[in-house]
């Protein structure tokens, strides 16, 4: 077949445009490994509609929330005779489902087998599945092509990835389901070289699943970041805050914000989700204080619906988040994704309201997917929405802005906090109750 043009597609989970979309790094990686004589185009449905322009091949990254819409798009392209390749978390965990809507499924990370996929596509003999062979260790990944983002209106962040996978085994997490025990990093010199090519004065965001997967590597990376004098954000496990030398080095290296999964204030819930090392309320307050002493803002995430959550959990958690002056916070109903221990447990205990909720025409974004043991499904839905509305009320935003120590160190911190809160306010109403996919 002809292979003159590849269209990369990042579907949205519903029919709306986002204000906080970040560039999908996977397509810069694949575009960098695509021969120059093949034209590439990116369509990101979070910020623009899919127009189904002529192309020779479509490659999509699919999450569980976007699966229904991804299948709709893929079916339409295949009706036009265009082959479709799917990769990402959902096709990796449910390849038999995904292959009903595409010509090939990439299981695991795709960059090490992408060139072979293109060779097979050009010959017209795509295999049903391709499996990544990347293992734990240090792996080079230097051939990124950021030109794929030209003309796109993304959040003003420069995204980079120094590693993948996580050393923890939380039962709700699709990261472990995807990678298993594999954790790998890129050479530090390669990461630094990529960062130095970013636009000056732009905040860098490490999209690693957990930047603290390997202490020796993290120390090497932080020391290499110090001379660059940049500001950066990351996702990181809470145990980094129990190492004051590491925190001092993060501050020196320019860290301005960390995203930390607190998940629950209840120790029994943490034990059930296999995250008891996280601590609980008092420990959280100390940890947040450790970050704030160093001018590092904290973005906290919480989930509700574990067995020890009752209706009172929502207000108690929001009270804590406001009192702790969290910069940004998420309050989400527990979401069982396929391939996780959580999904298997809830299914075996007959707690799921929809077995394949991502394809159910009845499911709406923000709704409970299962019936918790400590409250009704309706209480779970309403409690999460109430928590979001309380945390992002104007009075809460102003109170947290005034009392947050980390905002006093840099004017840019104050701006980041206000912009992040305002966008979160808008996105809550944008997404809530949305149908997954598009109605015909």
Number of C-alpha atoms within 10 A of each C-alpha: 11 11 17 13 16 21 19 24 23 23 29 26 25 23 18 16 17 18 16 17 15 17 21 17 18 19 25 20 20 21 25 19 19 20 11 9 9 12 15 21 18 22 20 20 20 21 20 15 14 14 8 12 7 12 20 19 24 24 22 25 22 25 22 22 20 20 24 25 24 25 23 16 21 24 18 13 20 16 9 12 12 17 21 26 24 29 25 20 26 24 24 25 21 15 19 13 13 22 18 11 20 23 21 24 28 25 22 19 21 22 23 15 16 19 15 13 21 17 13 14 22 16 12 13 12 20 13 14 19 20 14 14 12 18 12 13 12 16 14 12 19 15 15 18 16 15 13 22 18 9 7 13 14 17 11 13 18 20 20 18 18 25 26 21 22 25 17 17 18 21 20 20 21 23 20 22 21 20 20 14 16 15 21 20 23 18 19 18 12 13 21 16 11 14 18 11 8 16 11 10 11 13 18 22 20 20 18 20 21 24 25 22 22 15 12 9 18 19 16 13 20 19 14 15 23 16 11 13 12 18 18 21 21 24 19 21 21 20 13 18 19 13 10 12 12 17 19 16 17 24 20 16 21 22 28 28 26 23 20 20 19 21 22 25 22 17 17 17 21 21 14 15 19 15 20 15 12 20 19 18 16 9 13 18 15 14 18 21 21 18 25 22 15 18 22 27 29 26 23 19 18 21 21 25 28 21 13 18 21 18 16 10 20 24 16 12 22 21 15 16 22 20 15 18 27 24 28 24 26 17 22 22 23 21 19 23 23 22 21 20 20 22 21 16 14 18 16 10 9 12 16 20 15 15 17 13 23 25 19 13 12 11 19 18 17 20 21 26 25 24 18 23 14 15 17 16 19 12 18 29 19 18 22 27 20 16 22 20 17 17 25 22 15 13 11 17 21 12 14 22 21 13 15 21 18 24 23 15 15 12 9 12 20 19 13 17 22 17 12 16 20 15 14 19 17 14 15 15 12 15 18 13 14 18 21 24 23 15 10 4
